[in-house]
Amino acid sequence: MDKQNFDRNCLCLHFDIPFARTFFGDYFNDKQFITVSWKGTAHIQLHEECYSIDDIKNRFPDGWVPDMIFVWKPEDHANPLGLFIENIPILAFICHWDRGGSAFIEHLGDYDWIFTVNQGKRVLKKFGLQHVSALPMHKLKGAFELRKSGDTVDDDEEEEFQNMVRDGERKTDSKKNDEEPVRLIVNLLTKNPLFSQQGRVDRTDSSKSIRGQALQIYNASYGAIGKMLNEFFQKHCDDSDSWWLNARGCVKMLASADENVPETERFLSFQSALEDWENAAKIDDYYFLPLFNWFSALVLTENYRMALDEFDYIRKYCSLGRNHSFDGFILPREEDGSAERHSIEVRCFREIMGQSYLITNFLSELYELKGKAHIALGELSSAVEAFDISVTYRATNIRSRYLLALVLRKEEKNHDAVEHLKLLLEYDPFYFDGVVTLCETYQSAGKWEASRELALHYLNVIETMPEYDGWATRLTDFLSVSPKNSIGITGLMSTKAWIDIQIAKHRPENEILTIVPSEEIKRTLPGKAGEEVHWIFRDRETFTSPECFVATIPEGKVYGTIGAVITPDQRLLIDVSNMFNFPPERHPLLTIGRFPPPQKIDGTVAVVSAAGWWNYYHWMFDILPRFELLRRSGIVIDKYIIKTNVLDFQRESLQSLGISEEKVISPDDNAYYCAEKLVVPSLPSVVDNMTKWVCDFLRSKFLPQNLGEEPHRLLYISRERAQWRRLINEPEIIQFLQRLRFDVVYLEGMSVADQARLFSQAKVIVAPHGAGLSNLVFSSPGVTVLELFGPTYVNTMFWALSNIMDHKYHHLIGEGEQASRDIDPFTTENYRDDFVVNMDNLKSVIDTLGL
């Protein structure tokens, strides 16, 4: 049949007009071809109110009826509901034939003809699917993705695409290697009676695979997924069937993550999902997927300790699994919680060759999730062990291998990290997160030329693969940085790791003294005074305090007001150079290509300045305790680098410690010093991780001795004069509290000594979250604390302090929708929001506390 005589009406699902025009070439015209797409420029646009075949029919031109239906990449695009009730021949183009397990493969039998790659053709025929032809899908897929919605196509691009398609055809099993793929399709349509103009398909059974259709929608990246699945499950779900219960649990869990749904409904969906999985596991003891999804949900919802407690039980059931144990819906595991559906891929028909492959596949996934839980809990050595087992079970588990490399970098095992990243790129050469991390790891290990060569290689690759253009800027940065042409930062290390290397090189003048050992700390949750304990407190019940040390570095350098420490070989010691809201790999000093010549300072110089030097809390808990570490080290200090003489509490506290102005060097933002002998005390705490020795030190230095009176005052600490996080209805709150004999206190302008004395007299303290609560360190054991938070920002630092001081801590959250776990209050500036406290809630809490 030539182009002029092609007279079939073709419904093209998941095609936009530019791609259909290119794909079908001269056969395409707007009268015979109707395109339907979830995205892009199509004749019929699918959306939340148009997602069934009946919806599509209502939008056909008058009198237009399709003779056949073409479906592009149904593994990515949700098919309209009711598609397989039609008795019209349906042809599908499958790029990823190996996605979704046997239910999806079975679903491919719903199509009357399938076009896929050669390997897919061989495997699908082993599954018993006979109507399969091979096409160069990798070429067609690339062309489709180059055709972004609304892009114009010039003649040169059109010719290039047609040449690409023709070149790809040589890789098919067609006898006419010089024909375009569309010619193969037309030949099939003309020679097979199934596709004659009068050809119709008997679909009296409605579908060969209802389960497969459900999985097709669930795994799709595009579509009205939620609405379609809800309608599908209302019609087909069988409560006595473990497969359907597991599937419904996954759908409900996705609904629980929908931030457009009220919090109560989301919680009910979460609870219902857990119940469905529990019931599915009860119906079939060997059906493993409900347990796997349950475990995944615990990790995804940050119930890490509970997940780890159940790990051995779930792992045992995985090892007992049979083939059917692993078939069905699997929760998506993308970190961003996007709608992109994920299932474990199967290769080369192994799924029905035996369950051993599937067992090891899922064990790899289980250990990956276990490793993520250990990372979240700060248990890095356990995370390394879990990821190592994960990649042992499945070497091609890219996510596990990448996370393993990241943890190894944190543990400063750069050599091992490099080996895993190189192996990762052998399995997936275009995993660009791995490429960038390998470049960074080479630099950290001092392999500058290796970093540069790798970046240059991938920049050359990007020139021929424009879909990866977004990585070019990141990779270009690695071309210009090396120790030969830059005196910027040459790598990141911890202080201890750098000192150990110097000692190994027989440089004993570099040394490190451990002053306070690390310890495991268990905290008591806040008291329940009217509302549930916020999730953030449960997440931080336990932590490991940092080991506190004092290091000596001859010719060490210090930059800026934050006191960043740089070694003689230009390594940034990241553990003593903290910069708020910047992960180590994005530290602002890494962007400085060349540092100015440093100002030389003779003698023994200690760096005490740190990030947050302007804030009362950080000054008291992060900076001043460094003087105590120096005192305990016994090292005599000539000069101190510390940003000061700006605020009254800074001058007063330094005087209390006996630090004279003559010994202080106060840097500006761009100051750069090189000390003859630099002494570096560690940072004693990070935000809410203060320890008892720090509190004991502050009390000994600033709390008046022999106060001689019992705590008796009821205090309300006002933030009326603060710049942000103010209580909008504070006048009403003050009026209420004053009736209960509370004193209203404004800490601005008070000396450190006066604040210490005030808090030592307190019996009850009510306050919005703010640095003024640092003075809780001066309060007596047994004091009742009620901290008020806005709904978008809850911080645990003063709960942690109250645990150390043996206070009775409670919290109350203001009105409004609470921020989700994945929102950073600092990047969004939610931590600045003013807020309202519900008076009824406050009165109820005050009453519960017996005030």
C-alpha positions in Angstrom: 0.0 0.0 0.0 1.6 3.3 -1.0 1.2 6.5 0.9 -1.5 7.9 -1.3 -3.7 4.8 -0.8 -3.3 4.5 3.0 -6.8 5.1 4.2 -6.9 3.9 7.8 -8.0 6.1 10.6 -5.4 5.9 13.3 -5.8 6.9 17.0 -2.3 7.7 18.3 -2.1 7.4 22.1 0.8 9.2 23.9 1.9 10.9 20.7 2.0 14.6 20.3 1.6 16.1 16.9 5.2 16.9 16.1 6.4 13.4 17.0 3.5 11.7 15.1 4.2 13.8 12.1 7.9 12.8 12.2 7.2 9.2 13.1 4.6 8.5 10.4 6.3 10.8 7.8 4.3 11.3 4.6 1.5 9.0 5.8 0.5 11.5 8.5 -2.3 13.9 8.0 -4.8 15.6 10.4 -7.8 13.8 8.9 -6.7 10.2 9.4 -4.5 10.6 12.4 -5.7 11.8 15.8 -3.1 12.3 18.5 -3.9 11.9 22.2 -1.3 12.9 24.9 -0.9 13.7 28.6 1.6 16.4 27.6 2.6 18.2 24.5 0.6 19.5 21.6 -1.9 16.9 20.7 -5.4 16.9 19.0 -6.9 15.6 22.3 -5.3 16.5 25.7 -5.6 14.0 28.5 -6.0 15.5 32.0 -7.7 15.1 35.4 -11.2 15.3 33.8 -10.4 13.4 30.6 -8.8 10.0 31.2 -11.0 7.3 29.8 -11.6 6.0 26.3 -15.2 7.4 26.5 -13.8 10.8 27.3 -11.6 10.6 24.2 -14.5 9.4 21.9 -16.5 12.5 22.9 -13.8 14.6 21.5 -13.5 12.9 18.1 -14.5 14.9 15.0 -18.0 14.2 13.9 -18.2 10.9 12.1 -14.6 10.0 12.8 -14.0 6.4 14.0 -10.6 4.8 14.4 -9.6 1.7 12.5 -6.7 1.0 14.8 -4.9 2.4 17.8 -1.2 3.0 18.2 0.2 3.3 21.8 3.6 4.8 22.4 5.6 3.7 25.5 2.7 2.5 27.7 5.4 1.7 30.3 5.6 5.5 30.9 2.2 6.8 30.1 -1.1 5.7 31.8 -3.5 4.2 29.2 -7.0 5.6 29.2 -9.5 3.5 31.2 -11.6 1.2 29.1 -9.0 1.0 26.3 -9.1 -2.8 26.0 -12.9 -3.0 25.9 -12.7 -1.7 22.4 -12.7 -4.3 19.6 -10.3 -2.2 17.5 -6.7 -3.6 16.9 -4.2 -2.0 19.2 -0.4 -1.8 18.4 2.1 -0.9 21.1 5.7 0.5 20.9 7.6 -0.8 24.1 11.0 0.7 24.9 11.3 -0.8 28.4 9.9 -4.3 28.0 11.6 -5.3 31.3 9.7 -3.0 33.7 7.2 -4.2 36.2 7.4 -7.9 36.5 5.3 -10.7 35.1 2.0 -8.9 35.6 3.1 -6.2 33.2 4.5 -8.7 30.8 1.2 -10.5 30.9 -0.6 -7.2 30.2 1.4 -6.9 27.0 -0.8 -9.7 25.7 -3.7 -7.2 25.7 -2.1 -5.6 22.7 -2.7 -7.2 19.3 0.8 -6.4 18.1 4.0 -5.2 19.9 7.0 -3.5 18.5 10.1 -3.5 20.7 13.9 -4.0 20.7 15.4 -7.3 19.5 16.2 -8.5 23.1 12.7 -7.7 24.2 11.2 -9.6 21.2 13.1 -12.7 22.2 12.1 -12.5 25.8 8.4 -11.7 25.1 8.2 -14.6 22.7 9.5 -16.9 25.5 6.6 -15.6 27.6 4.3 -16.9 24.8 3.6 -13.6 23.0 3.7 -14.3 19.3 2.7 -11.0 17.8 6.0 -9.2 18.3 8.3 -7.4 15.9 11.6 -5.7 16.4 12.2 -2.0 15.8 15.1 0.3 16.7 13.2 1.7 19.7 16.3 3.4 21.1 16.4 5.6 18.0 12.7 6.4 18.1 12.8 7.0 21.8 15.6 9.5 21.4 13.8 11.3 18.6 10.7 11.5 20.7 12.5 13.1 23.6 14.2 15.6 21.3 10.7 16.7 20.2 9.8 18.7 23.3 6.4 20.2 23.3 6.1 23.4 21.2 9.6 23.0 19.7 9.9 24.0 16.0 11.5 21.6 13.6 13.6 22.9 10.8 14.5 21.0 7.5 18.0 20.0 8.7 16.7 18.5 11.9 13.9 16.7 10.0 16.5 15.2 7.6 18.8 14.3 10.5 16.0 12.5 12.3 14.9 10.5 9.2 18.5 9.5 8.7 18.7 8.4 12.3 15.6 6.2 11.9 16.9 4.7 8.7 20.3 3.9 10.3 18.6 2.3 13.2 16.6 0.1 10.9 19.7 -1.8 10.0 19.8 -3.2 13.6 16.3 -4.8 13.2 15.5 -8.3 11.9 13.7 -6.9 8.8 14.8 -8.3 5.5 14.5 -4.8 3.9 17.2 -3.0 5.8 16.8 0.1 3.7 13.2 0.7 4.8 12.0 3.1 7.4 10.3 1.6 10.5 7.0 3.1 9.5 7.2 1.0 6.2 7.4 -2.2 8.3 4.3 -1.1 10.2 2.4 -0.4 7.0 3.5 -3.7 5.5 2.2 -5.5 8.6 -1.1 -3.6 8.3 -1.6 -4.5 4.7 -0.6 -8.2 4.9 -2.2 -9.3 8.2 -6.0 -9.8 8.0 -6.2 -8.7 11.6 -5.5 -5.2 10.4 -7.6 -5.1 7.3 -10.1 -2.2 7.0 -12.8 -4.5 8.3 -10.6 -6.1 10.9 -12.0 -6.3 14.4 -10.7 -8.0 17.5 -12.8 -10.3 19.7 -12.5 -8.9 23.3 -15.4 -10.8 24.8 -13.2 -11.4 27.9 -12.7 -7.7 28.2 -9.0 -8.1 29.0 -6.4 -10.7 29.3 -4.9 -9.0 32.4 -6.8 -6.7 34.7 -3.9 -6.9 37.1 -1.5 -5.9 34.4 -3.6 -2.9 33.5 -3.6 -1.7 37.1 0.2 -2.1 37.2 0.5 -0.2 33.9 -1.3 2.8 35.4 0.6 2.6 38.7 4.0 2.5 37.0 3.3 5.3 34.6 5.2 8.6 35.0 2.4 10.6 33.3 -1.3 10.5 33.8 -4.1 11.3 36.3 -2.7 8.4 38.3 -4.6 8.9 41.6 -8.0 9.3 40.1 -7.5 6.5 37.6 -6.3 4.1 40.2 -9.2 4.9 42.6 -11.7 4.3 39.9 -10.0 1.1 38.7 -9.8 -0.3 42.3 -13.4 0.5 43.1 -14.3 -1.7 40.2 -11.8 -4.6 40.3 -10.2 -4.9 43.8 -10.8 -8.2 45.6 -10.5 -8.0 49.4 -9.9 -11.7 49.6 -6.9 -11.6 47.2 -3.5 -10.8 48.7 -2.2 -9.4 45.3 -5.0 -6.8 45.2 -4.7 -5.9 48.9 -1.0 -5.3 48.5 -1.7 -3.1 45.4 -4.4 -1.1 47.2 -2.0 -0.5 50.1 0.5 1.1 47.7 -2.2 3.3 46.2 -3.3 4.4 49.6 0.3 5.1 50.7 0.8 7.4 47.7 -2.4 9.2 48.7 -1.0 9.7 52.1 1.9 11.6 50.6 -0.3 14.0 48.6 0.2 17.4 50.2 -3.0 18.7 48.6 -5.1 16.4 50.8 -6.0 17.4 54.4 -3.6 16.1 57.1 -6.4 13.9 58.7 -7.2 12.2 55.4 -3.5 11.6 54.7 -3.1 9.9 58.1 -6.1 7.7 57.6 -4.7 6.7 54.2 -1.4 5.8 55.8 -3.1 3.7 58.5 -5.3 2.0 55.9 -2.3 1.1 53.8 -0.6 -0.6 56.7 -3.8 -2.6 57.4 -4.1 -3.7 53.7 -0.5 -4.9 53.8 -1.0 -6.7 57.1 -4.1 -8.5 55.8 -2.3 -9.4 52.5 0.5 -11.0 54.4 -2.0 -13.0 56.6 -3.8 -14.3 53.5 -0.6 -15.7 51.9 2.3 -16.5 54.1 4.7 -16.6 51.1 3.6 -13.3 49.6 6.6 -11.1 50.4 5.7 -7.8 48.7 3.3 -6.6 51.5 6.2 -6.9 54.0 8.6 -5.3 51.7 6.3 -2.3 51.1 5.6 -2.1 54.8 9.3 -1.9 55.5 9.8 0.7 52.7 7.0 2.8 54.1 8.6 2.9 57.6 11.9 4.2 56.0 10.1 6.7 53.7 8.1 8.1 56.7 11.3 8.3 58.8 10.4 5.6 61.3 14.0 4.4 61.1 14.4 2.7 64.4 11.1 0.8 64.1 12.2 -0.3 60.6 15.6 -1.6 61.8 13.9 -3.4 64.7 11.8 -5.4 62.1 14.6 -5.9 59.5 15.6 -9.5 60.5 12.0 -10.7 60.5 11.3 -9.2 57.0 14.6 -10.5 55.6 13.8 -14.0 56.7 10.5 -13.9 54.8 12.3 -12.7 51.7 14.6 -15.7 51.7 11.6 -18.0 51.9 9.9 -16.4 48.9 8.6 -18.2 45.8 8.1 -16.8 42.3 4.7 -15.3 43.0 6.0 -13.7 46.2 7.6 -10.9 44.3 4.9 -10.0 41.8 2.8 -6.9 42.2 2.9 -3.3 43.2 6.0 -1.8 44.9 6.2 1.6 46.6 8.2 4.2 44.7 11.5 4.9 46.3 12.5 8.3 44.7 13.8 10.6 47.4 11.7 13.5 46.1 8.5 11.4 46.4 7.6 12.3 42.8 4.8 10.4 40.9 7.4 8.4 38.9 6.6 4.8 39.6 9.3 2.4 40.3 9.5 -1.4 40.2 12.5 -3.8 40.3 13.6 -4.6 36.7 13.9 -8.1 35.5 16.3 -9.1 32.8 16.4 -11.8 30.1 13.5 -13.8 31.4 15.1 -14.6 34.7 11.9 -14.0 36.6 10.4 -17.3 35.5 13.7 -19.2 35.4 13.7 -19.4 39.2 13.2 -17.3 42.3 16.8 -17.1 43.3 17.4 -14.1 41.2 14.3 -12.4 42.6 15.3 -13.2 46.1 18.8 -11.6 45.7 17.2 -8.7 43.9 14.9 -7.9 46.8 17.5 -8.6 49.4 19.6 -5.9 47.7 16.7 -3.5 47.9 16.1 -4.4 51.6 19.7 -3.7 52.5 19.7 -0.5 50.6 16.7 0.7 52.7 18.5 -0.5 55.8 21.5 1.6 54.9 19.4 4.7 54.4 17.9 4.2 57.8 21.4 3.9 59.4 22.5 7.1 57.6 19.5 9.0 58.9 20.4 7.9 62.4 24.1 8.8 62.0 25.3 5.2 62.2 27.7 5.4 59.3 29.7 2.2 59.9 26.4 0.2 60.0 25.3 2.0 56.8 28.6 1.0 55.0 27.9 -2.7 56.0 24.3 -2.6 54.8 25.2 -1.0 51.4 28.1 -3.4 51.0 25.8 -6.4 51.4 23.3 -4.7 49.1 25.8 -4.5 46.2 27.0 -8.0 47.0 23.5 -9.3 46.3 23.1 -7.2 43.2 26.2 -5.6 41.8 24.2 -3.4 39.5 22.2 -1.7 42.3 23.3 1.8 41.3 21.6 3.6 44.2 23.2 1.4 46.8 26.7 1.7 45.3 26.4 5.5 45.1 25.2 5.8 48.7 28.0 3.5 49.8 30.5 5.8 48.1 29.0 8.9 49.8 29.3 7.3 53.2 32.8 6.1 52.5 33.7 9.7 51.6 32.2 10.9 54.9 34.4 8.4 56.7 37.3 9.7 54.6 38.0 6.4 52.9 38.5 8.1 49.5 40.3 5.1 47.9 37.4 2.8 48.6 34.9 5.4 47.4 36.8 5.9 44.1 36.7 2.1 43.4 32.9 1.9 44.0 32.3 5.0 41.9 34.4 3.7 39.0 32.5 0.4 39.1 29.2 2.3 39.3 30.0 4.1 36.1 30.9 0.8 34.4 27.3 -0.3 35.1 25.7 3.0 34.3 28.1 5.4 32.4 25.5 8.2 32.4 24.8 8.4 36.1 26.1 12.0 36.4 25.7 12.3 40.1 28.3 9.5 40.2 30.5 11.3 37.7 30.5 14.6 39.7 31.1 12.7 43.0 34.0 10.8 41.5 35.6 14.1 40.3 35.2 15.5 43.8 36.6 12.3 45.4 39.6 12.4 43.1 40.3 16.0 44.3 39.9 15.1 47.9 42.4 12.3 47.4 44.8 14.7 45.7 44.3 13.1 42.2 43.8 16.4 40.4 44.7 15.2 36.9 42.4 12.2 37.2 39.5 14.6 38.2 40.3 16.8 35.3 40.5 14.0 32.7 37.2 12.5 33.9 35.4 15.8 33.7 36.9 16.5 30.2 35.8 13.1 29.0 32.2 13.6 30.0 32.1 17.2 28.7 33.0 15.7 25.3 30.2 13.1 25.7 27.8 15.9 26.6 28.5 17.7 23.3 26.9 14.8 21.4 24.1 14.2 24.0 22.3 17.5 24.6 19.9 15.9 27.1 22.8 16.0 29.6 23.6 19.7 29.1 22.6 20.6 32.6 25.7 18.9 34.0 28.2 20.9 31.8 28.6 23.7 34.3 29.3 21.4 37.2 31.9 19.5 35.2 33.6 22.6 33.8 34.5 23.6 37.4 36.8 20.6 37.6 38.9 21.7 34.6 40.3 24.9 36.2 41.1 23.7 39.7 44.4 22.0 40.5 47.2 22.6 43.0 49.4 23.8 40.2 47.3 26.7 39.0 45.3 27.7 42.1 45.9 28.6 45.7 42.3 28.0 46.5 41.0 25.0 48.5 42.5 21.7 47.3 40.2 19.4 49.2 38.0 18.7 52.3 39.2 16.7 55.3 38.4 16.3 59.0 41.0 17.7 61.4 41.7 14.2 62.9 42.2 12.6 59.4 44.6 15.4 58.3 46.6 15.2 61.6 46.9 11.4 61.3 48.3 11.8 57.8 50.9 14.3 59.1 51.9 12.0 61.9 52.3 9.1 59.4 54.6 11.4 57.5 56.7 11.9 60.6 55.7 15.4 61.3 55.2 15.3 65.1 54.8 19.1 65.4 51.2 18.5 64.2 49.3 16.9 67.1 45.8 16.4 68.4 44.7 16.0 72.0 41.4 14.4 72.9 39.8 16.5 75.7 36.2 15.1 76.0 35.4 11.7 74.5 32.3 11.0 72.5 29.2 9.5 74.1 25.8 8.1 73.3 23.0 10.2 74.7 19.3 9.2 75.2 16.8 12.0 75.6 13.4 12.0 77.3 10.5 13.0 75.0 8.6 16.2 75.8 5.7 15.9 78.2 2.2 15.6 76.6 0.4 18.7 77.6 -2.6 18.8 75.3 -1.2 17.7 72.0 0.8 14.9 70.4 4.6 15.1 70.5 5.9 16.6 67.3 7.7 14.1 65.0 11.0 16.0 65.1 11.5 15.2 68.8 11.0 11.4 68.2 13.6 11.6 65.4 16.2 13.0 67.8 15.7 10.9 70.9 19.2 9.6 70.6 22.4 11.1 69.3 26.2 10.7 69.6 28.0 13.7 71.0 31.1 14.8 69.1 34.6 14.0 70.5 36.1 17.2 71.6 39.8 17.9 70.9 42.5 20.5 70.5 44.7 20.3 67.5 48.0 22.0 66.7 48.9 23.0 63.1 52.1 24.9 62.4 51.6 27.4 59.6 47.8 26.8 59.8 45.5 29.5 58.3 42.2 31.0 59.3 39.7 32.7 57.0 36.9 35.1 57.8 34.6 35.8 60.8 33.5 32.1 60.9 37.1 31.0 61.7 37.4 28.6 58.8 40.6 26.5 59.2 42.9 25.9 56.2 45.9 23.6 56.4 49.4 24.5 54.9 48.5 22.3 51.9 45.2 24.2 51.4 42.8 21.6 52.8 39.7 23.0 54.4 39.1 21.2 57.8 35.4 20.9 57.4 34.5 19.8 60.9 35.9 23.1 62.4 34.8 25.3 59.5 31.0 25.0 59.8 28.8 27.2 57.6 25.1 27.2 58.4 22.8 25.8 55.6 25.7 24.7 53.4 26.7 21.0 53.1 30.5 20.4 53.1 30.6 19.9 49.3 29.0 23.3 48.8 31.0 25.3 51.3 31.3 28.9 50.1 35.1 28.9 50.4 35.3 26.2 47.6 34.2 28.9 45.2 37.2 31.1 45.8 39.7 30.3 43.1 42.6 32.2 44.6 43.1 33.4 48.1 45.0 36.6 48.9 48.4 36.4 50.6 47.7 35.7 54.3 48.6 38.1 57.1 51.4 36.5 59.1 51.0 36.2 62.9 53.9 35.2 65.1 53.5 33.0 68.2 50.8 30.6 69.3 47.4 31.6 68.0 44.1 29.9 68.8 41.0 30.2 66.5 37.8 30.5 68.5 35.5 32.3 66.1 32.7 30.3 64.5 29.6 30.6 62.5 26.8 32.3 64.4 29.1 34.6 66.4 26.5 37.3 66.4 23.8 35.1 68.0 23.5 34.7 71.8 22.9 31.0 71.6 25.8 30.2 69.3 28.1 32.5 71.2 27.3 30.8 74.5 27.2 27.1 73.3 29.5 27.0 70.2 32.2 29.6 70.9 32.8 30.2 74.6 33.2 26.5 75.4 36.2 26.4 73.0 38.1 28.5 75.6 37.5 25.8 78.1 38.9 23.2 75.7 42.0 25.4 75.3 42.3 25.7 79.1 42.1 21.9 79.6 44.7 21.4 76.9 47.3 23.3 78.9 48.6 25.1 75.8 49.7 28.7 76.4 47.9 31.0 73.9 49.4 34.3 72.7 46.5 35.5 70.6 42.9 34.6 70.0 41.1 34.9 66.6 37.5 35.7 67.5 34.9 38.1 66.0 33.9 40.3 68.9 33.6 43.9 70.2 30.3 44.3 68.4 27.8 43.2 71.0 27.7 43.9 74.7 27.2 40.2 75.7 30.4 39.4 73.8 32.5 42.0 75.6 31.1 41.0 79.0 31.6 37.3 78.6 35.2 37.6 77.5 35.9 39.8 80.5 34.4 37.1 82.7 36.7 34.5 81.1 39.7 36.8 81.7 40.4 37.4 78.0 42.0 40.8 77.6 41.4 43.0 74.5 45.1 43.0 73.8 45.0 39.2 73.1 42.0 39.4 70.7 42.3 39.5 66.9 38.8 40.4 65.6 38.6 39.4 61.9 36.3 40.8 59.2 34.6 38.7 56.5 37.6 38.5 54.2 40.4 38.4 56.8 43.0 35.7 56.0 45.7 34.9 58.6 48.6 32.4 58.8 49.8 31.6 62.3 53.3 30.5 63.2 51.5 27.9 65.4 47.8 27.5 65.0 45.8 25.9 67.8 42.3 24.6 66.8 39.8 23.6 69.5 36.9 21.5 68.1 33.3 22.8 67.9 31.8 21.4 71.1 28.2 21.3 69.8 26.2 21.6 66.6 22.8 23.3 67.1 20.9 20.9 69.5 23.8 18.6 70.3 25.1 20.4 73.4 26.5 18.2 76.2 26.6 18.4 80.0 30.2 19.5 80.3 29.4 22.6 78.2 26.5 23.4 80.6 28.6 22.9 83.7 31.2 25.3 82.2 28.7 28.0 81.5 27.1 27.7 85.0 30.5 27.9 86.6 31.5 31.1 84.8 28.3 33.1 84.7 25.9 31.9 87.4 26.3 33.9 90.7 27.3 31.7 93.6 25.3 31.3 96.8 22.1 32.8 95.4 20.3 31.8 98.6 16.7 31.7 97.3 14.6 28.9 95.9 13.2 29.2 92.3 9.8 30.9 92.6 9.2 33.2 89.7 6.8 32.6 86.8 8.4 34.1 83.7 7.1 34.9 80.2 10.0 35.8 77.8 8.7 38.2 75.1 9.9 38.5 71.5 8.1 41.7 70.9 11.4 43.5 70.1 12.8 40.7 67.9 13.0 40.9 64.1 11.1 37.7 63.3 9.3 34.8 64.9 7.1 37.1 66.9 3.8 36.1 68.5 1.0 38.0 66.6 -1.4 37.7 69.5 1.2 38.3 72.2 -0.8 41.1 74.0 -3.7 38.6 74.5 -1.3 36.0 75.8 0.5 38.4 78.1 -2.9 39.6 79.6 -3.8 36.0 80.3 -0.5 35.1 81.9 -0.3 38.2 84.0 -3.6 37.2 85.6 -1.7 34.0 86.7 1.1 36.2 88.2 3.6 35.7 85.4 6.3 38.4 85.0 6.8 39.6 81.4 10.5 39.9 80.6 12.4 41.5 77.8 15.9 40.2 77.7 17.3 42.8 75.2 19.7 45.1 77.1 20.2 42.8 80.1 23.7 41.7 81.0 24.7 38.0 80.8 24.9 38.0 84.6 21.5 39.5 85.0 20.0 37.0 82.6 21.7 34.2 84.5 20.3 35.4 87.8 16.8 35.9 86.4 16.6 32.3 85.0 18.0 30.9 88.2 15.0 32.3 90.1 12.5 30.8 87.7 10.0 28.1 88.6 8.0 28.2 85.3 9.2 29.6 82.0 6.9 30.2 79.0 8.5 31.6 75.8 8.4 31.6 72.0 11.4 29.8 70.5 14.4 32.1 70.5 18.0 32.5 71.6 16.9 33.9 74.9 16.0 30.4 76.0 19.8 29.7 76.0 19.6 31.0 79.6 17.8 27.7 80.6 21.3 26.5 81.3 21.1 28.7 84.4 17.8 27.4 85.7 17.4 24.8 88.4 16.4 21.2 87.9 12.7 20.6 88.0 11.8 23.9 86.3 8.7 23.7 84.0 9.4 24.9 80.5 6.7 25.6 77.9 8.1 26.5 74.5 5.9 28.0 71.8 6.5 27.3 68.1 5.0 28.4 64.8 3.6 25.6 62.7 6.3 25.9 60.0 9.4 25.8 62.3 10.0 23.5 65.3 13.5 23.3 66.7 14.7 20.8 69.3 17.7 22.7 70.8 16.0 23.8 74.0 14.3 20.5 74.6 17.8 19.0 74.4 19.1 21.6 76.8 16.2 20.9 79.2 17.0 17.2 79.1 20.6 18.0 80.3 19.3 20.4 83.0 16.5 18.0 84.1 13.7 20.4 83.3 10.1 19.5 82.8 9.8 20.4 79.1 6.6 20.9 77.1 5.8 22.5 73.7 2.8 24.0 72.0 2.5 24.6 68.3 0.7 27.6 66.8 -2.2 27.7 64.4 -1.8 26.8 60.8 -0.7 23.9 58.6 2.5 22.3 59.8 5.5 22.0 57.4 6.2 18.6 56.0 9.4 16.7 56.8 11.0 17.5 53.4 10.8 21.3 53.7 14.0 23.0 55.0 12.8 25.9 57.2 16.1 27.7 56.5 16.2 27.6 52.7 12.5 28.5 52.7 13.0 31.1 55.5 10.0 29.5 57.4 12.1 29.9 60.5 11.3 33.7 60.4 7.5 33.4 60.2 5.4 35.2 62.9 2.6 33.1 64.3 -0.5 32.9 66.4 -1.0 30.6 69.4 -4.6 29.4 69.9 -5.7 30.8 73.3 -7.9 27.8 74.1 -5.0 25.5 73.5 -2.7 27.6 75.6 -5.2 27.7 78.5 -5.7 24.0 78.3 -2.0 23.4 78.5 -1.5 25.8 81.4 -4.4 24.1 83.2 -2.8 20.6 82.5 0.5 21.8 84.0 -1.3 22.9 87.1 -0.5 26.6 86.8 
